Amino acid sequence: MNKADVRRDLRARRAALVADPAFKADLLIHTLFVADHVTRRFGDARIVSGYVSDGEEVDAIPILFAAIDRGLEVALPHVTAREAPMRFLRWTPGDPLVPGAFGLLQPRSDAPEVSPDLVLAPLVGFDRGLSRIGQGAGFYDRAFARLPAARRIGLAWSVQEVERLPLDPWDVPLNGIATEREWIGPA
């Protein structure tokens, strides 16, 4: 299977999961379970970047609130165009979020730019080798290449796992993946 086929299949799996009434009833519990996996791995991070979920992705906001509670700075991605690099802009609760490229909510462009040392990344699919595929625009892979020392943690639902992803040379692996069921990666 090529990446487009894998993305199509995994998006359908994810959509079916979050539409399931039984899953929706436990969504907060599942989200907090993912957050617990990640917050135990903040380590010496000073700036944690998350994202605003599109509704089907794992919600990173509870993790960002946990980071704030620990005295860490938080950031959200800011995208202007497909070919422009993704920037990480400081965000605190109450700061306005505006629709950006692709309709995603992000900080205003005049928010201070920061360099996160822990990046929480949404993804479409992953495998046990800590490989990920995203939406296909390469924003996170390019950001990871610019921030080689930053720890990279993917947030996903367990249904987004495949045995092996088709990869390209520019795909940057993660340091860990948190799902509603488990932590995948080094302890």
C-alpha positions, 0 to 999 in steps of 0.5 A: 500500500502507498501512503495515500491508501494507508492514510485513507484507511487509517482516517476511516478507522479513526473516524469510526472509533470517535463516532462510536457511542461507547467510545464517545462515552469514555472519551475523557477517560481515554484522553486522560489516560493518554495525558498520563502517559505523556506527563510522566515523560516531561523530563527536563522539558522547558517548552512543550508544544501541542496542538488543537485537535481537529475533533478526531485526533487525540486532544493535546490540550489536557497535556498542555494544561498539565505542563502549565501546572508544572511551570512549563511554557507551552506552544502551538503550531502556526502554519501560513501556507503548505510550503512555509515552515511551521512555527511554534508560537507561545500560547497560554489559556485565554490567548486568542486562537484564530483559524489558520491554513487548513482551518486549524486553530492556532495562535495569532501570528504576533505571538512570540516564537519559541523553540520547544524541547518536547513536541506532541505531534498528531498523526494519522498512523504509526507502527511499533518502530516509532514511525509516523505518517501525518496528513501529508504536508510534511510540516512536522517532519520539517519541524523535527529536522529543524529541532533535532534535540527536541523529544518527539511524542506522537499522540494517537488512538490505538486503531491508528497502528499498522504493522509497518508504514511505507516511509520516505527518506525525510520521515523523522521517527518519534521518540515515543507514542501514547495511545489510550491503551499504552505507551510505546517506546523507551520506558 
